Amino acid sequence: MNAGMTSSHPTDIAQNLAEIESRISAAMKEAGRTDKTLLTAVSKMQGEENLRAALAAGIRIFGENRVQEAKAKWPALREEFPDIELRLIGPLQSNKAGEAVALFDVIETIDRPKIAKAIAAECKKLGRTPRLLVQINTGGEAQKAGVSPQEADNFIKFARNETRLDIEGLMCIPPADEPPAPHFALLAKIASRNGLCALSMGMSGDYETAVALGATNVRVGTALFGRRD
């Protein structure tokens, strides 16, 4: 199905959310799923007006691509809305690991030993441990972050055994020019054989497919907030 593209006026966000939630429910019912898929609102480059409109509509899970942008936007809003969950869904540099551990509730983009070690060290230092996902580069794209599918099992084992990180699940971003379903199915297969329960997959154009294949979180930006000018 087409997830639809909408305008970014704040008054549209509640309506867009209702449409997205309806589509998620329909996809779950069609797939025979009785669990839950949560919506992560991709809030990168969104201003306070849209963020407040999303919060007013009941959204509490937000995904940000950059640590610095998130630091500038969210601390004040979290004082007003302490139940906000922030998820880092963009690549993480090791020198930002401390800030990421301090700010985010979930880090979805662990993708190399250096990052795993840095996060483990910062968790110990700060006494705080976000929930953690490993990013898998299911399409083997050179320009994209993520562990290759062939290396996924060994990397998950490394993160668990060598850095003592409690890996909750996996995340992927399929190639834009390929059908997403095989990539979502591959991610689910890797998660299953490693005993992982969380699957962050699916975006504005393909979240219904992701739901059908077991997504526990879908990351939706454009279909919720509209296209940015």
Number of C-alpha atoms within 10 A of each C-alpha: 10 10 18 14 16 16 17 19 12 17 14 17 24 19 14 22 21 13 16 21 15 12 18 23 17 15 20 23 13 11 14 10 15 8 8 14 22 15 23 23 26 25 25 17 13 15 10 13 12 18 21 14 18 24 18 12 16 11 18 17 21 25 25 22 18 18 21 12 12 22 15 9 17 17 13 11 14 13 10 9 13 11 10 17 17 23 26 26 26 18 18 20 14 15 10 15 22 17 15 25 25 15 21 21 19 20 26 28 26 31 23 17 15 12 19 25 19 18 26 22 16 18 18 10 10 11 10 14 19 20 17 23 27 27 28 28 25 24 19 16 12 8 7 15 20 24 23 17 18 13 10 23 15 12 21 27 15 16 22 14 11 14 16 13 22 16 21 17 25 26 28 26 20 24 15 9 6 10 12 21 16 14 22 26 17 16 27 25 13 18 22 13 9 15 12 17 15 21 27 30 28 26 24 19 18 20 26 23 23 27 30 21 24 23 27 19 22 25 22 25 22 22 23 28 27 18 12 10 5
